[in-house]
Amino acid sequence: MTIVYEIAIRADVGRADAIRRWFETGPAKMWRELPQLGAFDAYFPSSGHPQDPYVDDGPGPRVLCMLTFADERALRAAITTTAFVRGLADAPAGAAITADAMSRKFYSAEGGAEVQGLRAPFSYVVRYHRPAEDERAFVENYIATHPMLLAMLPHVRAVLCDFPIAWHDPNALPSADYMLGNEVAFDSVDHFNTAMASPVRHELRRHYRELPPFSGRNTHYPMDRLRLV
């Protein structure tokens, strides 16, 4: 299990180009050299035509950065460096930035943990936001049953969950207040669309309706992933 640090940059569609230019000249360059950085992935709204028969939550964050570290100590050391702080500087007007530290676990079709990584370039990024009537019951039920169903989707290349950790952000960045994150990866939008049209997708929706109650937002964002480090 590793630690990931998600930095989500959200803005109105009219600011998308400005956000992309800022990211490419700032964080994309400065964060590559962070100490003990295991991986640096940048996600952007999908350039294809993804189709989920049940949900359409729009394009999602303009940029979603995922920085991977071996543990919380390495994460904290990296994001208190000058390089990290400088990367965040001069964000365009209208950009809303959230940051969350989470532990990451990959899953197999049998429901067990797997040691694997993200290699496929398309991801369906799902986030469950607080609150829930019983958050622990919700998360335990979800991970006991949902990942193994996701692993049965046609063409799926990876299934993972992200679990928020108790955390005080040293840069005072606000949290998105997740209770659980989920991601499934595919080689292409076409493969994703095939998976979404399969009987497994319908079974996943049925199972979603049987999860313990929660009243927070549940978002689904189809995104292209670029591995920078």
C-alpha positions as a printed NumPy array, in Angstrom:
array([[  0.   ,   0.   ,   0.   ],
       [  1.348,   3.431,  -0.926],
       [  0.418,   7.027,  -0.116],
       [ -0.963,   9.328,  -2.805],
       [ -1.44 ,  13.062,  -2.598],
       [ -4.242,  14.339,  -4.818],
       [ -4.201,  17.972,  -5.889],
       [ -7.374,  18.848,  -7.793],
       [ -7.59 ,  22.115,  -9.717],
       [-11.14 ,  23.073, -10.603],
       [-12.323,  26.063, -12.633],
       [-15.02 ,  27.154, -15.047],
       [-14.671,  25.887, -18.604],
       [-13.552,  29.325, -19.767],
       [-10.442,  29.017, -17.586],
       [ -9.428,  25.569, -18.835],
       [ -6.701,  26.769, -21.228],
       [ -5.21 ,  29.119, -18.643],
       [ -5.136,  26.303, -16.075],
       [ -3.411,  23.969, -18.532],
       [ -0.742,  26.558, -19.43 ],
       [ -0.089,  27.317, -15.759],
       [  0.2  ,  23.635, -14.939],
       [  2.645,  22.922, -17.768],
       [  4.966,  25.779, -16.812],
       [  4.645,  25.362, -13.042],
       [  3.739,  22.096, -11.277],
       [  4.514,  19.837, -14.262],
       [  8.118,  21.047, -14.207],
       [  8.789,  21.866, -10.577],
       [  7.257,  18.77 ,  -8.991],
       [  9.237,  16.269, -11.059],
       [ 12.219,  16.725,  -8.743],
       [ 10.408,  16.373,  -5.418],
       [ 12.419,  14.19 ,  -3.015],
       [ 11.332,  10.545,  -2.669],
       [  8.645,  10.97 ,  -5.338],
       [  7.569,   7.538,  -6.567],
       [  5.271,   8.665,  -9.384],
       [  3.615,  11.8  , -10.718],
       [  0.449,  11.398, -12.782],
       [ -1.546,  14.226, -14.336],
       [ -5.178,  13.663, -15.296],
       [ -7.17 ,  15.817, -17.719],
       [-10.829,  15.609, -18.83 ],
       [-11.084,  12.925, -21.496],
       [-10.565,  14.107, -25.058],
       [-12.699,  11.239, -26.371],
       [-16.411,  10.481, -26.131],
       [-16.897,   8.391, -22.968],
       [-20.394,   7.042, -22.373],
       [-21.719,   5.762, -19.074],
       [-25.419,   4.827, -19.318],
       [-26.105,   5.847, -15.723],
       [-24.166,   9.015, -14.915],
       [-22.73 ,  12.117, -16.541],
       [-21.051,  14.407, -14.037],
       [-19.318,  16.579, -16.607],
       [-15.603,  16.968, -17.335],
       [-14.313,  17.036, -13.766],
       [-11.251,  18.92 , -12.526],
       [ -9.242,  20.803, -15.157],
       [ -6.162,  19.047, -13.8  ],
       [ -5.918,  16.262, -11.255],
       [ -2.385,  15.643,  -9.947],
       [ -1.539,  12.418,  -8.152],
       [  1.837,  12.342,  -6.382],
       [  2.837,   8.916,  -5.052],
       [  5.121,   8.259,  -2.077],
       [  6.169,   5.252,  -0.031],
       [  4.743,   6.639,   3.204],
       [  3.325,   9.705,   4.941],
       [  6.734,  10.887,   6.139],
       [  8.055,  11.051,   2.569],
       [  4.928,  12.896,   1.436],
       [  5.214,  15.511,   4.171],
       [  8.909,  16.073,   3.449],
       [  8.236,  16.573,  -0.275],
       [  5.368,  19.029,  -0.015],
       [  7.154,  21.277,   2.434],
       [  9.963,  21.935,  -0.063],
       [ 10.38 ,  25.201,  -1.915],
       [  9.834,  23.388,  -5.227],
       [  6.371,  22.233,  -4.221],
       [  5.274,  25.603,  -2.868],
       [  6.631,  27.417,  -5.934],
       [  4.713,  25.008,  -8.16 ],
       [  1.456,  26.127,  -6.562],
       [  2.257,  29.813,  -6.896],
       [  0.566,  32.097,  -9.402],
       [ -2.438,  29.856, -10.043],
       [ -4.829,  31.581, -12.478],
       [ -7.758,  33.557, -11.124],
       [-10.806,  31.385, -10.63 ],
       [ -8.831,  28.222,  -9.85 ],
       [-10.05 ,  26.299,  -6.792],
       [ -7.436,  23.912,  -5.385],
       [ -8.035,  21.037,  -2.978],
       [ -5.528,  18.519,  -1.645],
       [ -6.016,  15.137,   0.01 ],
       [ -3.62 ,  12.497,   1.31 ],
       [ -4.837,   8.928,   0.839],
       [ -3.575,   5.377,   1.067],
       [ -3.92 ,   3.375,  -2.147],
       [ -4.765,  -0.273,  -2.657],
       [ -5.148,  -2.259,  -5.878],
       [ -7.633,  -5.12 ,  -6.222],
       [ -7.909,  -8.338,  -8.181],
       [-10.983, -10.05 ,  -9.612],
       [-11.   , -12.274,  -6.52 ],
       [-11.308,  -9.238,  -4.274],
       [ -7.823,  -9.554,  -2.808],
       [ -5.056,  -6.974,  -2.792],
       [ -2.637,  -6.923,  -5.687],
       [  0.753,  -5.307,  -6.177],
       [  0.367,  -3.501,  -9.474],
       [  0.447,  -0.065, -10.974],
       [ -1.313,   2.207, -13.406],
       [ -0.181,   1.75 , -16.994],
       [ -3.308,   2.235, -19.101],
       [ -3.86 ,   5.872, -20.177],
       [ -7.608,   6.241, -19.516],
       [ -9.137,   6.31 , -16.027],
       [-12.637,   6.577, -14.647],
       [-12.074,   8.552, -11.452],
       [-14.854,   8.121,  -8.887],
       [-15.097,   9.946,  -5.573],
       [-17.53 ,   9.47 ,  -2.678],
       [-17.849,  12.616,  -0.584],
       [-18.862,  12.795,   3.055],
       [-21.171,  12.498,   4.881],
       [-22.608,   9.02 ,   5.385],
       [-24.882,   7.852,   8.157],
       [-22.177,   5.335,   9.098],
       [-18.99 ,   6.023,   7.147],
       [-17.143,   2.958,   8.398],
       [-20.028,   0.667,   7.444],
       [-20.219,   2.261,   3.994],
       [-16.505,   1.858,   3.266],
       [-16.307,  -1.677,   4.631],
       [-19.326,  -2.776,   2.59 ],
       [-17.958,  -1.116,  -0.528],
       [-14.494,  -2.659,  -0.43 ],
       [-15.852,  -6.093,   0.505],
       [-17.972,  -6.306,  -2.619],
       [-17.531,  -3.542,  -5.2  ],
       [-13.878,  -3.845,  -6.345],
       [-14.284,  -7.488,  -7.335],
       [-17.233,  -6.521,  -9.544],
       [-15.233,  -3.687, -11.101],
       [-12.435,  -6.154, -11.865],
       [-14.907,  -8.132, -14.019],
       [-15.52 ,  -5.244, -16.427],
       [-14.415,  -6.086, -19.988],
       [-10.974,  -4.683, -20.888],
       [-10.313,  -3.286, -17.395],
       [ -6.586,  -2.923, -16.713],
       [ -6.536,  -1.835, -13.074],
       [ -8.909,  -1.427, -10.131],
       [ -7.917,   0.604,  -7.102],
       [ -9.331,   2.409,  -4.086],
       [ -7.976,   5.441,  -2.246],
       [ -8.66 ,   5.863,   1.478],
       [ -8.28 ,   9.312,   3.092],
       [ -5.848,   9.334,   6.011],
       [ -5.995,  11.494,   9.147],
       [ -4.032,  14.483,   7.959],
       [ -3.234,  18.121,   8.657],
       [ -2.04 ,  19.682,   5.432],
       [  1.237,  21.562,   6.063],
       [  0.373,  24.072,   3.32 ],
       [ -3.173,  24.616,   4.658],
       [ -4.737,  23.492,   1.379],
       [ -8.444,  22.672,   1.816],
       [ -9.673,  19.094,   1.578],
       [-12.299,  17.851,  -0.879],
       [-13.693,  15.852,   2.08 ],
       [-13.738,  12.411,   0.498],
       [-14.654,   9.302,   2.378],
       [-13.501,   7.001,  -0.437],
       [-11.959,   7.169,  -3.88 ],
       [-12.131,   4.598,  -6.647],
       [-10.486,   4.322, -10.057],
       [-10.651,   1.876, -12.957],
       [ -8.227,   2.088, -15.873],
       [ -8.552,   1.139, -19.547],
       [ -6.368,   1.257, -22.642],
       [ -8.796,   3.494, -24.526],
       [-12.137,   5.299, -24.425],
       [-13.518,   2.638, -26.767],
       [-12.627,  -0.088, -24.295],
       [-14.226,   1.942, -21.522],
       [-17.423,   2.365, -23.552],
       [-17.538,  -1.377, -24.2  ],
       [-17.239,  -1.983, -20.461],
       [-19.993,   0.515, -19.704],
       [-22.33 ,  -1.241, -22.144],
       [-21.7  ,  -4.657, -20.564],
       [-23.92 ,  -6.558, -18.117],
       [-21.272,  -5.964, -15.445],
       [-22.013,  -2.226, -15.509],
       [-25.687,  -2.927, -14.838],
       [-24.753,  -5.233, -11.969],
       [-22.506,  -2.52 , -10.528],
       [-25.395,  -0.056, -10.569],
       [-27.647,  -2.55 ,  -8.834],
       [-25.014,  -3.073,  -6.176],
       [-24.494,   0.685,  -5.761],
       [-28.16 ,   1.04 ,  -4.829],
       [-27.662,  -1.535,  -2.07 ],
       [-24.748,   0.251,  -0.387],
       [-25.317,   1.693,   3.106],
       [-26.916,   5.157,   2.902],
       [-24.848,   8.286,   2.374],
       [-25.863,  11.85 ,   1.557],
       [-22.641,  13.225,   0.117],
       [-21.873,  13.71 ,  -3.557],
       [-20.774,  10.794,  -5.742],
       [-18.79 ,  11.942,  -8.794],
       [-17.591,  10.069, -11.9  ],
       [-14.979,  11.7  , -14.136],
       [-13.585,  10.113, -17.327],
       [-10.002,  11.327, -17.615],
       [ -6.878,  10.903, -19.703],
       [ -3.819,  10.118, -17.578],
       [ -0.29 ,  11.273, -18.367],
       [  2.629,   9.769, -16.444],
       [  5.173,  12.525, -15.806],
       [  7.446,  10.644, -13.392]])
